[in-house]
Amino acid sequence: MNYLGSLAAMLGLMIAGWLIWRDDPVAILHLLESAGVGLVLAALVHVLPMVPNAWDWRLLIRDAERPSFATMLKLVWIRESINGLLPVARIGGEIVSFRLLLRVGVRPSTTVASLVVDMQLTLISQVVFALIALGYVLGQTSSDSARLAGQFAWGLAALMPVLLLFTLVQHARPFQRAARTVNRITSGKVYSLVGKSAHIDQSIKLIWRQTGLVLRYLFIWQTLQCLGLALEIWVALRVLGTNASFLTAFVLEAMIQLLSSVAFVIPGSIGVQEGGFLLIGSMLGIDASTCLALAGARRVRDLLFFVPGVIYWQAAERSFGLRRPTVATTARKAADADAK
């Protein structure tokens, strides 16, 4: 997986370099230089979407095991940092989060269920926001751009049955069936790590049965998160000298988020993000140099937030949860309970 991730990152880097070279590297660099400390301000705005992200993920964990909000905020930071910087196909952060949640006493089945449902609901909300954004693009752009946006909308619409099937198929106990096979191959190591997977399927079903929780997640917390990310884009556009509206920033962010999720195998969405900003920005009347400079501003954010996040992750592997003296015992008991 690391080899494939590194290869995908190299390919993405080549695409990003080609896009910058074919436009005007000097103009792009000039825009970034003129923005100056404003890029730091735009990066700091990223704290705002992290807050609802931590809060809604925390709500997916049952009350008796729910970590503090501060703990979940740290986990969001670590998860984003790993997925954004390392060649782990955007799932390495989830694996690390699983391990660290066990350290603070959350059951393995509850941990896996919260991660799975969080990814499901996030992707569903991203599709919904992207369709709303495309509706705006179709109503504002020229015929050529509208045709391109229409084709993109059909592609998004095709994802909806897949998401629905992914949700419904859980009733067939996919984790239980898959883990039985893998457990035989690994001589029981899977069950010793996460417990019997029937508990995972049951935990996922219990979350989905909480209709009010799911609706609040989708329509309140995910909306706040998307608005926070759009504010980050809007501030970046402003410091780059573009008089763009907040609605334009929302459209850009909604579509970029979905593109990044679809291209999850490419670490940090290298190349995908640059191409996405260029494509979507052109539909909204933003010139190519500004679009690529905006992608550069997003990379500045990644460096300011994610490099310290990866460093903190290394420290957290040694100290996470140690303030609670019974954490190790609690985690072992939880694993034993899930294995029964």
C-alpha positions as CSV (number, residue, x, y, z in Angstrom):
1,M,0.0,0.0,0.0
2,N,2.9,2.4,0.8
3,Y,4.4,1.7,-2.6
4,L,1.2,2.4,-4.4
5,G,0.6,5.5,-2.3
6,S,4.1,6.8,-3.2
7,L,3.6,6.0,-6.9
8,A,0.2,7.8,-6.8
9,A,1.8,10.8,-5.1
10,M,4.6,11.0,-7.6
11,L,2.0,10.9,-10.5
12,G,-0.1,13.6,-8.8
13,L,3.0,15.7,-8.3
14,M,3.9,15.5,-12.0
15,I,0.4,16.5,-13.0
16,A,0.5,19.5,-10.6
17,G,3.9,20.6,-11.9
18,W,2.7,20.3,-15.5
19,L,-0.4,22.4,-14.8
20,I,1.6,25.1,-13.2
21,W,4.3,25.1,-15.9
22,R,1.8,25.3,-18.8
23,D,0.1,28.3,-17.2
24,D,2.4,31.0,-15.8
25,P,4.6,30.0,-12.9
26,V,5.9,33.6,-12.4
27,A,2.4,35.0,-12.1
28,I,1.3,32.3,-9.7
29,L,4.4,32.9,-7.5
30,H,3.7,36.7,-7.6
31,L,0.1,36.1,-6.4
32,L,1.4,34.0,-3.5
33,E,4.1,36.5,-2.6
34,S,1.6,39.4,-2.7
35,A,-0.8,37.5,-0.3
36,G,2.1,37.2,2.2
37,V,0.9,36.8,5.8
38,G,-2.7,36.6,4.5
39,L,-2.0,33.0,3.6
40,V,-1.3,32.3,7.3
41,L,-4.6,33.9,8.2
42,A,-6.4,31.8,5.7
43,A,-4.7,28.7,7.0
44,L,-5.7,29.5,10.6
45,V,-9.3,29.6,9.6
46,H,-9.1,25.9,9.2
47,V,-9.6,25.5,12.9
48,L,-13.3,26.4,12.4
49,P,-14.3,23.4,10.3
50,M,-12.3,21.1,12.6
51,V,-14.5,22.0,15.6
52,P,-17.8,20.6,14.1
53,N,-15.9,17.7,12.6
54,A,-14.7,16.7,16.1
55,W,-18.1,17.3,17.6
56,D,-20.2,15.2,15.2
57,W,-17.7,12.3,15.2
58,R,-17.8,12.3,19.0
59,L,-21.6,12.0,18.9
60,L,-21.3,8.7,17.0
61,I,-19.7,7.1,20.0
62,R,-22.0,5.9,22.8
63,D,-22.3,8.0,25.9
64,A,-20.6,5.5,28.3
65,E,-17.5,5.4,26.1
66,R,-17.5,8.9,24.6
67,P,-14.1,10.7,24.9
68,S,-13.8,14.4,25.7
69,F,-14.3,17.0,23.0
70,A,-10.6,18.0,23.4
71,T,-9.5,14.4,22.7
72,M,-11.7,14.2,19.6
73,L,-10.3,17.5,18.3
74,K,-6.8,16.2,18.7
75,L,-7.8,13.0,16.8
76,V,-9.3,15.1,14.0
77,W,-6.0,17.0,13.7
78,I,-4.0,13.7,13.7
79,R,-6.3,12.0,11.2
80,E,-6.3,15.0,8.8
81,S,-2.5,15.3,9.1
82,I,-1.8,11.7,8.3
83,N,-4.3,11.5,5.4
84,G,-3.1,14.8,4.0
85,L,0.7,14.3,4.1
86,L,1.6,10.6,4.1
87,P,1.2,8.1,1.3
88,V,-1.5,6.1,3.0
89,A,-4.4,6.4,0.5
90,R,-6.3,8.6,2.9
91,I,-7.1,5.7,5.3
92,G,-4.0,5.8,7.4
93,G,-5.5,8.5,9.6
94,E,-8.5,6.2,10.3
95,I,-6.2,3.3,11.3
96,V,-4.2,5.5,13.7
97,S,-7.5,7.0,15.1
98,F,-8.7,3.4,15.8
99,R,-5.6,2.6,17.8
100,L,-5.7,5.9,19.8
101,L,-9.4,5.6,20.6
102,L,-8.7,2.2,22.1
103,R,-6.1,3.9,24.3
104,V,-8.8,6.1,25.8
105,G,-11.1,3.2,26.6
106,V,-13.5,3.0,23.6
107,R,-14.5,-0.5,22.6
108,P,-13.0,-1.8,19.3
109,S,-16.5,-2.4,17.8
110,T,-17.7,1.1,18.8
111,T,-14.5,2.6,17.4
112,V,-14.8,0.9,14.0
113,A,-18.5,1.7,13.8
114,S,-17.9,5.4,14.5
115,L,-15.2,5.6,11.8
116,V,-17.3,3.7,9.2
117,V,-20.5,5.7,9.8
118,D,-18.5,9.0,9.9
119,M,-17.0,8.2,6.5
120,Q,-20.4,7.2,5.1
121,L,-22.2,10.3,6.3
122,T,-19.4,12.5,5.2
123,L,-19.4,11.2,1.7
124,I,-23.2,11.4,1.5
125,S,-23.1,15.1,2.6
126,Q,-20.3,15.8,0.1
127,V,-22.4,14.5,-2.7
128,V,-25.4,16.5,-1.6
129,F,-23.4,19.7,-1.3
130,A,-21.7,19.1,-4.6
131,L,-25.0,18.6,-6.4
132,I,-26.2,21.9,-4.8
133,A,-23.0,23.6,-6.0
134,L,-23.5,22.2,-9.5
135,G,-27.0,23.5,-9.6
136,Y,-25.6,26.9,-9.0
137,V,-22.9,26.5,-11.7
138,L,-25.4,25.3,-14.3
139,G,-27.5,28.4,-13.7
140,Q,-24.6,30.9,-13.9
141,T,-22.2,29.6,-16.5
142,S,-22.0,29.7,-20.3
143,S,-23.3,26.9,-22.5
144,D,-19.9,25.1,-22.8
145,S,-19.3,25.3,-19.0
146,A,-22.9,24.3,-18.4
147,R,-22.4,21.2,-20.6
148,L,-19.3,20.2,-18.7
149,A,-21.0,20.8,-15.3
150,G,-24.0,18.8,-16.5
151,Q,-21.8,15.8,-17.3
152,F,-20.2,16.1,-13.9
153,A,-23.6,16.2,-12.3
154,W,-24.6,13.0,-14.0
155,G,-21.4,11.4,-12.6
156,L,-22.4,12.6,-9.1
157,A,-25.9,11.3,-9.5
158,A,-24.5,7.9,-10.4
159,L,-22.8,7.9,-7.0
160,M,-26.1,8.1,-5.1
161,P,-27.2,4.5,-5.8
162,V,-23.8,3.3,-4.8
163,L,-24.0,5.2,-1.4
164,L,-27.5,3.8,-0.9
165,L,-26.4,0.3,-1.6
166,F,-23.4,0.7,0.7
167,T,-25.8,1.7,3.5
168,L,-28.4,-1.0,2.9
169,V,-25.9,-3.8,2.4
170,Q,-24.9,-3.5,6.1
171,H,-28.0,-5.5,6.9
172,A,-26.3,-8.5,5.3
173,R,-23.6,-8.3,8.0
174,P,-20.7,-7.5,5.7
175,F,-18.1,-7.1,8.4
176,Q,-19.1,-10.3,10.1
177,R,-18.8,-12.3,6.8
178,A,-15.6,-10.7,5.7
179,A,-13.9,-10.9,9.0
180,R,-14.6,-14.6,9.4
181,T,-12.6,-15.3,6.2
182,V,-9.8,-13.0,7.2
183,N,-9.7,-14.4,10.7
184,R,-9.2,-17.9,9.4
185,I,-6.3,-16.7,7.2
186,T,-4.7,-14.8,10.1
187,S,-5.2,-17.7,12.6
188,G,-7.5,-15.7,14.9
189,K,-5.5,-12.4,14.9
190,V,-8.4,-10.3,13.6
191,Y,-10.8,-11.3,16.4
192,S,-8.1,-10.7,18.9
193,L,-7.7,-7.1,17.6
194,V,-11.3,-5.9,17.1
195,G,-13.4,-8.6,18.6
196,K,-16.1,-10.5,16.7
197,S,-17.2,-8.5,13.8
198,A,-20.8,-9.1,14.5
199,H,-20.4,-6.5,17.2
200,I,-19.2,-4.0,14.6
201,D,-22.3,-4.7,12.3
202,Q,-24.5,-4.3,15.3
203,S,-22.9,-1.1,16.4
204,I,-23.2,0.4,12.9
205,K,-26.9,-0.5,12.9
206,L,-27.4,1.1,16.3
207,I,-26.0,4.4,15.0
208,W,-28.1,4.4,11.9
209,R,-31.3,3.7,13.9
210,Q,-30.8,7.0,15.7
211,T,-32.5,9.0,13.1
212,G,-32.3,12.3,14.9
213,L,-28.5,11.9,15.4
214,V,-28.0,11.1,11.7
215,L,-30.1,14.0,10.5
216,R,-28.3,16.4,12.9
217,Y,-25.0,15.1,11.6
218,L,-25.9,15.6,8.0
219,F,-27.8,18.9,8.1
220,I,-26.2,20.7,11.0
221,W,-22.6,19.6,11.8
222,Q,-21.7,18.7,8.2
223,T,-23.2,22.0,7.0
224,L,-21.1,23.9,9.6
225,Q,-18.0,22.1,8.6
226,C,-18.6,22.8,4.9
227,L,-19.3,26.5,5.6
228,G,-16.1,26.7,7.7
229,L,-14.0,25.2,4.8
230,A,-15.8,27.6,2.4
231,L,-14.8,30.5,4.7
232,E,-11.2,29.3,4.5
233,I,-11.4,29.4,0.6
234,W,-13.1,32.8,0.7
235,V,-10.3,34.3,2.9
236,A,-7.6,32.8,0.6
237,L,-9.3,34.2,-2.5
238,R,-9.5,37.7,-0.9
239,V,-5.8,37.7,0.2
240,L,-4.9,36.6,-3.4
241,G,-6.7,39.8,-4.7
242,T,-9.9,38.2,-6.0
243,N,-13.2,39.9,-5.3
244,A,-15.0,36.6,-5.1
245,S,-18.3,36.1,-3.1
246,F,-18.7,33.6,-0.3
247,L,-21.1,31.6,-2.5
248,T,-18.3,31.2,-5.1
249,A,-16.1,29.9,-2.3
250,F,-18.8,27.5,-1.2
251,V,-19.2,26.1,-4.7
252,L,-15.4,25.6,-5.0
253,E,-15.1,23.9,-1.7
254,A,-18.1,21.6,-2.1
255,M,-16.9,20.3,-5.4
256,I,-13.2,20.0,-4.4
257,Q,-14.1,18.1,-1.3
258,L,-15.9,15.5,-3.3
259,L,-13.2,15.2,-5.9
260,S,-10.6,14.7,-3.1
261,S,-12.7,11.9,-1.6
262,V,-13.2,10.2,-4.9
263,A,-9.4,10.4,-5.5
264,F,-8.6,9.0,-2.1
265,V,-5.8,6.8,-3.3
266,I,-3.7,9.9,-4.1
267,P,-2.0,11.3,-0.9
268,G,-3.0,14.9,-0.2
269,S,-5.0,14.9,-3.5
270,I,-1.8,16.1,-5.2
271,G,-2.6,17.0,-8.8
272,V,-6.3,16.3,-8.3
273,Q,-6.7,19.4,-6.1
274,E,-4.8,21.6,-8.6
275,G,-6.7,20.3,-11.5
276,G,-10.0,20.6,-9.6
277,F,-9.4,24.2,-8.7
278,L,-8.5,24.9,-12.3
279,L,-11.6,23.2,-13.8
280,I,-14.2,24.4,-11.3
281,G,-12.6,27.9,-11.0
282,S,-12.8,28.3,-14.8
283,M,-16.6,27.6,-14.7
284,L,-16.9,30.4,-12.1
285,G,-14.9,32.9,-14.1
286,I,-11.7,32.8,-12.0
287,D,-8.5,33.0,-14.1
288,A,-6.1,30.0,-14.2
289,S,-3.3,31.7,-12.3
290,T,-5.5,32.6,-9.4
291,C,-6.9,29.0,-9.3
292,L,-3.5,27.5,-9.1
293,A,-2.4,30.1,-6.6
294,L,-5.4,29.1,-4.5
295,A,-4.3,25.5,-4.7
296,G,-0.9,26.7,-3.5
297,A,-2.6,28.5,-0.6
298,R,-4.2,25.2,0.4
299,R,-0.7,23.6,0.4
300,V,0.5,26.3,2.7
301,R,-2.4,25.4,5.0
302,D,-1.3,21.7,4.8
303,L,2.3,22.6,5.8
304,L,1.2,24.8,8.7
305,F,-1.3,22.4,10.1
306,F,-0.4,18.9,9.0
307,V,3.4,18.8,9.6
308,P,2.9,19.7,13.3
309,G,0.0,17.3,13.3
310,V,2.2,14.4,12.2
311,I,4.8,15.4,14.8
312,Y,2.1,15.5,17.5
313,W,0.9,12.0,16.4
314,Q,4.4,10.6,17.1
315,A,4.2,12.1,20.6
316,A,0.6,10.9,21.1
317,E,1.6,7.3,20.3
318,R,3.6,7.3,23.5
319,S,1.4,9.5,25.7
320,F,-2.2,9.4,24.4
321,G,-4.6,8.4,27.2
322,L,-1.9,8.0,29.9
323,R,-3.6,10.5,32.2
324,R,-6.3,7.9,32.8
325,P,-4.7,5.2,35.0
326,T,-7.2,2.4,34.0
327,V,-7.0,3.0,30.2
328,A,-5.0,-0.1,29.4
329,T,-7.2,-2.3,31.6
330,T,-10.3,-0.8,30.1
331,A,-9.1,-1.3,26.6
332,R,-8.3,-5.0,27.3
333,K,-11.6,-5.6,29.0
334,A,-13.4,-4.0,26.0
335,A,-11.5,-6.2,23.5
336,D,-12.3,-9.3,25.6
337,A,-16.0,-8.3,25.8
338,D,-16.2,-7.9,22.0
339,A,-14.4,-11.2,21.4
340,K,-17.0,-13.1,23.5
